[in-house]
Amino acid sequence: MLIASKKCNELTDQEVVDRALREVDYFSCLYERYEPALLRYVRRITGAGQDGAEDILQDAFIKIWRNLRGYDPGMKLSSWLYRIVHNEAISALRRQTSFGKNRTVDWADAEPLLLHSLLSEVETEEKNIPAEQLHHWVSQLPQKYREVILLRYFEELDYEAISDVLQIPEGTVATRLNRARKALEKTARATPATNQKKIRP
């Protein structure tokens, strides 16, 4: 039996976890709260279509449920969830090395405030880079750079949360972000301004 959305919204993340451990129905609250963002992340990190991303996320939520009792309240629940989902997505990529290549990703909802920050931090002669152009460039980055860009600027996680998700030191997060931005700048300089608007994600 699903718990009503109104009742779910009245609970904190920790309360949802505590209740789900006693009554499985409350796990639906956790799913409802995080499924949209996590599904979006899976699609962006893998390039999978809707059905493929949903399959990956379903497998991830099975692992989340099985490991829920081991969740450490000292970590933000969102970081813990992203870690499991991220690992499941990367496992899917490794099982099928061609997965995510030459695929299009729906970036239509990818306009958080931090995205504008990324646009301002990519130093190029062209100051008005179309958002869809930036999305295309991000999708072409090596995985270790793409994932930190996605987590920071699209999922809006802070350095500590990214460190928790990827299980790397915060200093490494900062280094990868800096190198990712440099890679984007290099790509931007190599892309003629007249061709920029012709490229789509």
C-alpha positions in Angstrom: 0.0 0.0 0.0 1.4 3.4 -1.1 1.7 6.1 1.5 -0.1 9.4 0.6 2.2 12.1 -0.8 1.0 14.6 1.8 2.0 12.2 4.6 5.4 11.6 3.0 6.1 15.3 2.6 5.6 15.8 6.4 8.5 13.4 7.1 12.2 14.2 7.1 14.6 11.9 5.2 15.6 10.2 8.5 12.0 9.7 9.5 11.3 8.1 6.2 14.2 5.7 6.6 13.2 4.8 10.2 9.6 4.1 9.2 10.5 2.2 6.1 12.6 -0.1 8.3 9.5 -0.8 10.3 6.9 -0.7 7.6 8.0 -1.4 4.0 5.2 0.8 2.6 7.1 3.9 3.7 9.9 3.0 1.2 7.5 4.4 -1.4 8.0 7.9 0.2 11.8 7.6 -0.4 11.2 6.5 -4.0 8.7 9.3 -4.7 11.0 11.9 -3.2 14.2 11.0 -5.1 13.1 9.0 -8.2 12.9 12.0 -10.6 16.3 13.5 -9.8 18.0 10.0 -9.8 16.4 9.0 -13.0 17.6 12.2 -14.6 21.1 11.6 -13.4 21.2 8.0 -14.7 20.1 9.3 -18.1 22.8 12.0 -18.1 25.7 9.8 -16.9 24.9 6.8 -19.2 23.2 8.3 -22.2 20.5 5.7 -21.8 17.0 6.1 -23.1 14.0 6.3 -20.7 13.5 2.5 -20.6 17.1 1.7 -20.1 17.5 4.3 -17.4 14.4 3.1 -15.6 15.8 -0.5 -15.6 19.1 0.8 -14.1 17.3 2.8 -11.4 15.1 -0.1 -10.5 18.1 -2.3 -9.9 19.6 0.5 -7.8 16.5 0.9 -5.7 16.6 -2.9 -5.0 20.1 -2.4 -3.6 19.0 0.7 -1.7 16.3 -1.3 0.0 18.5 -4.3 0.7 21.1 -2.0 2.3 18.8 0.5 4.0 19.5 -0.9 7.4 23.2 -0.2 6.9 22.6 3.5 6.0 24.7 5.8 8.2 22.7 8.8 9.4 26.0 10.7 9.6 25.9 10.9 5.8 23.2 12.9 3.9 20.6 10.5 2.6 20.8 12.1 -0.8 24.5 11.5 -1.0 24.1 7.8 0.0 21.4 7.3 -2.7 23.4 9.0 -5.4 26.4 6.8 -4.5 24.4 3.6 -5.0 22.7 4.8 -8.2 26.0 6.1 -9.6 27.7 2.8 -8.9 24.9 0.9 -10.6 25.0 3.2 -13.6 28.7 2.8 -14.0 28.3 -1.0 -13.7 25.8 -0.9 -16.5 28.3 1.1 -18.6 31.0 -1.5 -18.0 28.7 -4.4 -18.8 28.0 -2.9 -22.2 30.9 -0.8 -23.3 29.0 0.7 -26.2 26.2 1.8 -23.9 25.8 5.6 -23.9 27.7 6.2 -27.1 26.1 8.1 -29.9 22.9 8.5 -27.9 21.0 11.7 -27.3 20.0 12.8 -23.9 17.1 15.0 -22.9 18.6 18.1 -21.3 15.4 20.1 -21.5 15.1 20.5 -17.7 18.8 21.1 -17.1 18.7 24.8 -16.2 19.6 25.0 -12.5 21.2 28.2 -11.2 24.6 26.5 -10.9 24.6 25.8 -14.7 24.8 29.5 -15.2 27.8 29.5 -12.9 29.5 26.9 -15.1 28.8 28.9 -18.2 30.5 31.9 -16.6 33.5 29.8 -15.5 34.2 28.4 -18.9 36.6 31.1 -20.3 36.1 31.5 -24.1 36.0 34.3 -26.6 32.3 33.5 -27.2 30.5 34.7 -24.1 27.0 33.6 -25.1 27.4 29.9 -25.4 24.0 28.2 -26.0 23.0 25.9 -23.1 22.5 23.0 -25.6 26.0 23.5 -26.9 27.4 23.2 -23.4 25.3 20.1 -22.8 26.9 18.5 -25.9 30.4 19.3 -24.7 29.7 17.9 -21.3 28.5 14.7 -22.8 31.8 14.3 -24.7 34.0 14.6 -21.6 35.8 11.5 -20.1 33.7 9.8 -17.5 35.6 11.0 -14.5 35.2 14.6 -15.6 31.7 14.3 -16.8 30.4 12.8 -13.5 31.8 15.7 -11.4 30.4 18.3 -13.7 27.0 16.6 -13.7 26.9 16.2 -9.9 28.1 19.8 -9.2 26.4 21.9 -11.8 23.3 19.8 -12.9 22.5 17.9 -9.6 23.7 20.9 -7.6 25.7 18.9 -5.0 28.4 20.5 -2.9 32.0 19.2 -2.8 31.4 17.2 0.4 28.4 15.4 -1.2 30.2 14.7 -4.4 33.1 13.3 -2.3 30.6 11.0 -0.6 29.0 9.9 -3.8 32.2 9.2 -5.7 34.1 8.1 -2.6 37.1 10.3 -3.5 38.7 13.1 -1.4 37.2 16.6 -1.7 40.6 17.8 -3.1 40.3 15.3 -5.9 36.8 16.6 -6.6 38.2 20.1 -6.9 41.0 18.9 -9.2 38.7 17.0 -11.5 36.3 19.9 -11.7 39.1 22.3 -12.6 40.4 19.9 -15.3 36.9 19.4 -16.6 36.4 23.1 -17.0 39.8 23.4 -18.7 38.7 20.6 -21.1 35.5 22.5 -21.8 37.4 25.6 -22.5 39.7 23.8 -24.9 36.7 22.3 -26.7 35.1 25.7 -26.9 38.2 27.3 -28.4 38.3 24.6 -31.0 34.7 25.0 -32.0 34.1 27.8 -34.5 31.4 30.2 -33.2 29.5 29.9 -36.4 29.1 26.2 -35.9 28.2 26.3 -32.2 24.4 26.6 -32.6 24.3 23.8 -35.2 25.3 21.2 -32.6 22.6 19.6 -30.5 23.0 17.2 -27.5 
